[in-house]
Amino acid sequence: MWLKNSPKIITGVVLIMISLTLFSTAVFGDTLSSSTRIKDIAKLQGVRNNQLTGMGIIVGLNGTGDSSRANSQMVVNMLAKWGIIVTMADLKIKNVAAVMITASLPPYLHIGESLDVQVASLGDAKSLQGGTLLQAPLNGSDGKVYAMAQGTVYIGSPSPAGTGGNQRNNSGTVGVISQGAIVERDAPMQFDLTGKLRWSLYNPDFTTASRLAQSINENIAPGVAKAIDMGSVEVMVPRDKFADPIGFISEVENLSVTPDGIAKVIINERDGTVVIGDKVKIAPVAVTCRNINVRINPPATGAANSDNNGGNAPDPYAAYGNSGRVLDLPDGTTIGSIVRALNAVGTTPQDVIAVIVAIKEAGALYGTLEFQ
């Protein structure tokens, strides 16, 4: 019995998953668009990661190294540092690989602290598994050495074919060294703690930038903040905050602001996932898709528009029609309500997507529709 009904059960599970996604957006939409901390939507300019790069040699490989000229030249140079003079013609090395080294130096990571590094083969090495990177300098964009890297390489376990695993790790020519670099120089932070600070929005938006400046002016001091453009807000540090600039930054970052954004519906046709922003609105419209009829009625007038029906608002699930496939919904219905109503009458995920697309094509969906 369970096997006979399994397709229906699977379809039901998929519909429930879509319904729950949309229900959480519709029910908690106000929460999603409610106030949040400035530090969650913007970052202080000048406080950023710094990219480091370098070249090095990995030794101890079990015959899986490379035979490139770059590899041989690097080995010759390294041996010369130790007083051993050889020529490239004298070398036949398969246990050594030349690699590029990369790392990201976080802000305010000080001298003596460690960070992870990544290594990638430069030549025709078969694998870096089990190798050890010899000490190598890591340079910033200014050419200065900010860290020294060394340690055992880990390339990860190969992912089974067809599992969508990381093919980079499967090749064996890219790996990581956990905490493999030691910081030798502090990265400079470019901002003035006694002048102007600037916050950059993660998602630039004119309205959000204006609200962020307004929140700072209302809670810190009038006129200290100004939205420069849709992506940044400039803040003057008040004189009474000069003595404690870190405290001032913390105070600003923890202020509340209500972010704004574009109304958007994102559809993944491969797995039937639909994600709907809380700002998406629907105009009165009538849509017929296969054997499904959806009607969003225009607002009533006069007495019919008053909420005198026993004190209850119209129920979007009240009128489905005799066939169970006609959805008669009131004005103001959201996309989330439409999808829940469609799920209630047993439509498939493909039908739900088709209805949303039809509403958009009719010009009744106020927002953007994005496919993945």
LOMARRO-78326 format. One record per residue (C-alpha): residue number from 1; residue in one letter; x, y, z. Coordinates in steps of 0.05 Angstrom, whole numbers, plus 32768, in hexadecimal, padded with zeros to 4 digits. Layout:
R     i   aa   east   north     up
R   NUM    A      X       Y      Z
...
% end
This chain:
R     i   aa   east   north     up
R     1    M   8000    8000   8000
R     2    W   8038    8030   8012
R     3    L   805D    8020   7FD1
R     4    K   801E    802E   7FA8
R     5    N   8016    8072   7FC9
R     6    S   8060    8084   7FCA
R     7    P   805C    80B3   7F8D
R     8    K   8024    80D9   7FAF
R     9    I   804B    80DB   7FF0
R    10    I   8089    80F6   7FCD
R    11    T   8060    812B   7FA9
R    12    G   803F    813D   7FEA
R    13    V   8082    8145   800C
R    14    V   809B    8173   7FD5
R    15    L   805C    819D   7FDA
R    16    I   8062    81A1   8025
R    17    M   80AB    81B8   801F
R    18    I   8097    81F0   7FEE
R    19    S   805C    8202   801A
R    20    L   8087    8207   8058
R    21    T   80BA    8233   8034
R    22    L   8084    8262   801C
R    23    F   805D    825F   805D
R    24    S   809A    8274   8085
R    25    T   80A5    82AE   8055
R    26    A   805D    82C4   8058
R    27    V   8051    82BB   80A2
R    28    F   8094    82D6   80B9
R    29    G   809B    8309   8082
R    30    D   8098    8342   80B4
R    31    T   80D0    8321   80DC
R    32    L   80FB    831A   809E
R    33    S   80F2    8363   808E
R    34    S   80F7    837B   80D6
R    35    S   8131    83A0   80F5
R    36    T   8176    8382   80F7
R    37    R   81BA    8399   810D
R    38    I   81E4    83C5   80E0
R    39    K   821E    8394   80E6
R    40    D   81F2    835E   80C6
R    41    I   81E6    8386   8086
R    42    A   8224    83B2   8080
R    43    K   826E    83B0   808E
R    44    L   82A0    83E6   80A1
R    45    Q   82CB    83FA   8066
R    46    G   8315    83EE   8070
R    47    V   830A    83B0   809B
R    48    R   8312    8378   8068
R    49    N   8338    8339   8057
R    50    N   837A    833F   8031
R    51    Q   838E    830C   7FFC
R    52    L   83D3    82ED   8001
R    53    T   83F8    82C4   7FCD
R    54    G   843A    82A0   7FC8
R    55    M   845F    8266   7FA7
R    56    G   847D    822A   7FC9
R    57    I   8495    81E2   7FC5
R    58    I   8471    81A5   7FE0
R    59    V   849E    816A   7FF0
R    60    G   8492    8123   8008
R    61    L   8464    810E   7FCF
R    62    N   8463    80C4   7FBD
R    63    G   8477    80CB   7F75
R    64    T   843C    80F9   7F65
R    65    G   8464    813A   7F5D
R    66    D   846E    8160   7F1D
R    67    S   84A4    8164   7EE8
R    68    S   849C    81AD   7ED4
R    69    R   84D8    81DB   7ECB
R    70    A   84BB    820A   7EFF
R    71    N   84BD    81D2   7F31
R    72    S   8505    81C1   7F21
R    73    Q   851B    820A   7F23
R    74    M   84FA    8215   7F67
R    75    V   851E    81D7   7F82
R    76    V   8561    81F0   7F67
R    77    N   8555    8234   7F88
R    78    M   8542    8214   7FCA
R    79    L   857F    81E6   7FCB
R    80    A   85AB    8222   7FBB
R    81    K   8592    8244   7FFB
R    82    W   85AE    8208   8021
R    83    G   85F0    820A   7FFD
R    84    I   85E1    81D0   7FCE
R    85    I   85F1    81E1   7F85
R    86    V   85CF    81B6   7F50
R    87    T   85B4    81C2   7F0A
R    88    M   856F    81B6   7EEF
R    89    A   858B    817E   7EC4
R    90    D   85A2    8159   7F02
R    91    L   855C    8156   7F1F
R    92    K   8528    8120   7F14
R    93    I   84F6    812E   7F4A
R    94    K   84B1    810E   7F50
R    95    N   84A7    8118   7F9A
R    96    V   84A4    8164   7F95
R    97    A   8470    8193   7F79
R    98    A   8470    81DE   7F6D
R    99    V   8431    8200   7F87
R   100    M   840F    8243   7F8B
R   101    I   83FA    8256   7FD2
R   102    T   83BE    8282   7FE3
R   103    A   83A0    829B   8024
R   104    S   8370    82D0   803E
R   105    L   838A    82FB   8077
R   106    P   8350    8312   80A3
R   107    P   8350    8358   80C0
R   108    Y   8372    8361   8103
R   109    L   8393    831D   8102
R   110    H   83D4    832F   8125
R   111    I   841C    8317   8121
R   112    G   8426    82D0   8139
R   113    E   83DE    82B9   812B
R   114    S   83CF    8282   80F8
R   115    L   83A2    827D   80BB
R   116    D   8390    8247   8087
R   117    V   83B2    8244   8043
R   118    Q   83A0    8222   8001
R   119    V   83D2    8203   7FD1
R   120    A   83CA    81F1   7F88
R   121    S   83FB    81CD   7F5A
R   122    L   841E    81F5   7F24
R   123    G   8436    81BB   7EFA
R   124    D   8421    8174   7EE8
R   125    A   8420    8157   7F2E
R   126    K   83EF    811D   7F37
R   127    S   83DF    812B   7F80
R   128    L   83F5    8155   7FBB
R   129    Q   83DB    8122   7FED
R   130    G   840B    8117   8027
R   131    G   843B    814E   8013
R   132    T   8459    8184   803F
R   133    L   8460    81CC   802A
R   134    L   84A4    81EA   8039
R   135    Q   84A6    822F   8058
R   136    A   848E    8263   8025
R   137    P   847E    82AD   802B
R   138    L   8439    82C9   801C
R   139    N   8436    830E   7FFE
R   140    G   83FF    8343   7FFD
R   141    S   83ED    836F   7FC2
R   142    D   8421    83A1   7FD9
R   143    G   8459    836D   7FD1
R   144    K   8466    8368   801C
R   145    V   846A    8325   8040
R   146    Y   842F    831E   8071
R   147    A   8434    82D4   8083
R   148    M   8460    8296   807D
R   149    A   8440    8254   8069
R   150    Q   8456    820D   8078
R   151    G   8435    81CB   808A
R   152    T   8415    818A   8074
R   153    V   83E5    818C   8039
R   154    Y   839F    816F   803F
R   155    I   8378    8165   7FFE
R   156    G   8338    8146   801B
R   157    S   8316    8105   800B
R   158    P   8301    80F8   7FC3
R   159    S   82B6    80FE   7FB8
R   160    P   8293    80C3   7F98
R   161    A   8282    80CD   7F4F
R   162    G   823D    80EB   7F44
R   163    T   8236    8109   7F89
R   164    G   8244    8150   7F75
R   165    G   8282    8152   7FA0
R   166    N   82BA    8183   7F9A
R   167    Q   82DF    8170   7F5B
R   168    R   8319    819C   7F6F
R   169    N   8328    816F   7FAA
R   170    N   831F    8131   7F7E
R   171    S   8359    8148   7F52
R   172    G   838A    8146   7F8C
R   173    T   83B0    8182   7F72
R   174    V   838F    81B5   7FA0
R   175    G   8392    81B1   7FEB
R   176    V   8392    81D8   802C
R   177    I   83C0    81E0   8068
R   178    S   8397    81ED   80A6
R   179    Q   83B6    8226   80CF
R   180    G   83F2    821F   80A1
R   181    A   8409    8267   80A0
R   182    I   8422    8295   80D7
R   183    V   8415    82DF   80D2
R   184    E   8455    8308   80CF
R   185    R   8438    834D   80C2
R   186    D   83F7    8370   80D5
R   187    A   83CC    8385   809A
R   188    P   83BE    83D0   809A
R   189    M   8376    83E7   80A5
R   190    Q   8366    8425   807D
R   191    F   8336    8450   80A5
R   192    D   8339    848A   80D5
R   193    L   831D    847B   811A
R   194    T   8319    84C6   812A
R   195    G   82FA    84DD   80E8
R   196    K   82C9    84BF   80B7
R   197    L   82B4    8476   80B4
R   198    R   828E    8456   807C
R   199    W   8260    8419   807D
R   200    S   8254    83F1   803D
R   201    L   8213    83CB   8033
R   202    Y   8218    8381   8020
R   203    N   81DB    838B   7FF3
R   204    P   81DC    83D3   7FD9
R   205    D   8198    83F5   7FDC
R   206    F   8186    843F   7FDE
R   207    T   814E    8436   8011
R   208    T   8178    840B   803F
R   209    A   81B2    843C   803C
R   210    S   8184    8476   804D
R   211    R   8166    844F   8088
R   212    L   81AB    843C   80A2
R   213    A   81C1    8485   80A2
R   214    Q   817F    8499   80C4
R   215    S   8188    8465   80FA
R   216    I   81CE    847E   810A
R   217    N   81B7    84C7   810C
R   218    E   817D    84B7   813A
R   219    N   81A6    848D   816B
R   220    I   81EC    84AB   8169
R   221    A   81E7    84F5   8158
R   222    P   81C0    851D   8123
R   223    G   81E4    8527   80E1
R   224    V   8220    84F9   80EE
R   225    A   820B    84C6   80B9
R   226    K   81FD    84D0   806F
R   227    A   81ED    849F   8038
R   228    I   8222    84A9   8001
R   229    D   8202    847A   7FCF
R   230    M   81D9    843B   7FCD
R   231    G   8212    8412   7FEA
R   232    S   8234    843C   801F
R   233    V   8226    846A   805B
R   234    E   825A    849B   8076
R   235    V   825C    84A9   80C0
R   236    M   8281    84E1   80E4
R   237    V   829F    84CA   8126
R   238    P   8286    84FA   815D
R   239    R   82BC    851B   8186
R   240    D   82A3    84FC   81C6
R   241    K   82AF    84B7   81A6
R   242    F   82F8    84C3   8194
R   243    A   8310    84A4   81D5
R   244    D   82EC    8462   81C7
R   245    P   82E7    8458   817B
R   246    I   82DE    840C   8181
R   247    G   82A3    8417   81B0
R   248    F   8286    8449   817F
R   249    I   828B    8417   8145
R   250    S   826A    83E2   8170
R   251    E   8232    8412   8183
R   252    V   8225    8421   8139
R   253    E   8227    83D8   8124
R   254    N   81F3    83C4   8157
R   255    L   81C0    83F9   8143
R   256    S   8180    83E0   8124
R   257    V   816C    83ED   80DC
R   258    T   8136    83D0   80AF
R   259    P   8155    83BB   806D
R   260    D   812F    83C1   802C
R   261    G   8135    839A   7FEB
R   262    I   8117    8386   7FA9
R   263    A   80D9    835A   7FA8
R   264    K   80F0    8318   7F8A
R   265    V   80D8    82D2   7F7C
R   266    I   810E    829D   7F6F
R   267    I   80FB    825C   7F4E
R   268    N   8126    821E   7F48
R   269    E   8105    81F4   7F12
R   270    R   8133    81B8   7F1E
R   271    D   811A    81A8   7F63
R   272    G   80DA    81D2   7F66
R   273    T   80F3    8201   7F9C
R   274    V   80D2    8246   7F9E
R   275    V   80ED    827D   7FCB
R   276    I   80C3    82BC   7FD2
R   277    G   80D6    82FE   7FF2
R   278    D   80A7    831E   8023
R   279    K   809F    835C   7FF7
R   280    V   8080    8339   7FBC
R   281    K   8039    8352   7FAE
R   282    I   8002    8339   7F7F
R   283    A   7FD1    8363   7F58
R   284    P   7F89    834C   7F48
R   285    V   7F8F    8318   7F11
R   286    A   7F6F    82DA   7EF4
R   287    V   7F9D    82A1   7EDE
R   288    T   7F8B    825E   7EBF
R   289    C   7FC2    822A   7EBC
R   290    R   7FAF    81E4   7EA4
R   291    N   7F73    81D3   7ECF
R   292    I   7F82    8206   7F06
R   293    N   7F5F    8249   7F0A
R   294    V   7F7A    827F   7F38
R   295    R   7F54    82C0   7F42
R   296    I   7F6D    82FA   7F6C
R   297    N   7F30    8326   7F74
R   298    P   7F35    8372   7F73
R   299    P   7F25    8396   7FB5
R   300    A   7EDB    839B   7FC5
R   301    T   7EB8    83DE   7FCC
R   302    G   7E86    83FA   7FFD
R   303    A   7E6B    83CE   8033
R   304    A   7E89    8390   8013
R   305    N   7ECD    83AD   8020
R   306    S   7EC2    83B5   806B
R   307    D   7ED5    837E   809A
R   308    N   7E8F    8371   80B4
R   309    N   7E8A    8328   80A5
R   310    G   7E86    8313   80ED
R   311    G   7EC7    8338   80FA
R   312    N   7EEE    8307   80CE
R   313    A   7F1A    8318   8093
R   314    P   7F0E    82F2   8051
R   315    D   7F2B    82AC   8052
R   316    P   7F58    829E   8015
R   317    Y   7F46    8254   801A
R   318    A   7EFB    825F   801E
R   319    A   7EE9    8257   7FD4
R   320    Y   7F0D    8223   7FAB
R   321    G   7ED1    8210   7F80
R   322    N   7EAE    81CE   7F78
R   323    S   7EE7    81AE   7F52
R   324    G   7F1A    81C0   7F87
R   325    R   7F45    81E0   7F51
R   326    V   7F29    8227   7F51
R   327    L   7F4B    8257   7F80
R   328    D   7F24    8296   7F8E
R   329    L   7F50    82C3   7FB9
R   330    P   7F47    8309   7FD5
R   331    D   7F6E    8347   7FC3
R   332    G   7FAF    834D   7FE9
R   333    T   7FBE    8303   7FE4
R   334    T   8009    82F5   7FE4
R   335    I   802F    82C3   7FB9
R   336    G   8038    8299   7FF8
R   337    S   7FED    8295   8002
R   338    I   7FE3    8282   7FB9
R   339    V   8015    8249   7FBE
R   340    R   7FF8    822F   7FFF
R   341    A   7FB3    822F   7FDF
R   342    L   7FCE    820A   7FA2
R   343    N   7FEF    81D6   7FCE
R   344    A   7FAD    81CE   7FF4
R   345    V   7F8A    81B7   7FB4
R   346    G   7FC1    8186   7FA1
R   347    T   7FE7    81AA   7F6A
R   348    T   802D    8194   7F56
R   349    P   806C    81BF   7F5F
R   350    Q   806E    81C8   7F13
R   351    D   8027    81E4   7F15
R   352    V   8039    8213   7F4D
R   353    I   8073    822E   7F25
R   354    A   8049    8234   7EE7
R   355    V   8014    825E   7F0C
R   356    I   8049    828C   7F28
R   357    V   8068    8296   7EE3
R   358    A   8022    82A3   7EC5
R   359    I   8014    82D8   7EFB
R   360    K   8056    82F9   7EEB
R   361    E   8049    82F8   7EA0
R   362    A   8005    8318   7EAC
R   363    G   8029    8352   7ECE
R   364    A   8007    8345   7F11
R   365    L   8046    8331   7F38
R   366    Y   8068    836F   7F53
R   367    G   80B0    8358   7F57
R   368    T   80E5    8333   7F30
R   369    L   80E2    82EA   7F1D
R   370    E   8124    82C5   7F1C
R   371    F   8132    827F   7F04
R   372    Q   816C    8254   7F1B
% end
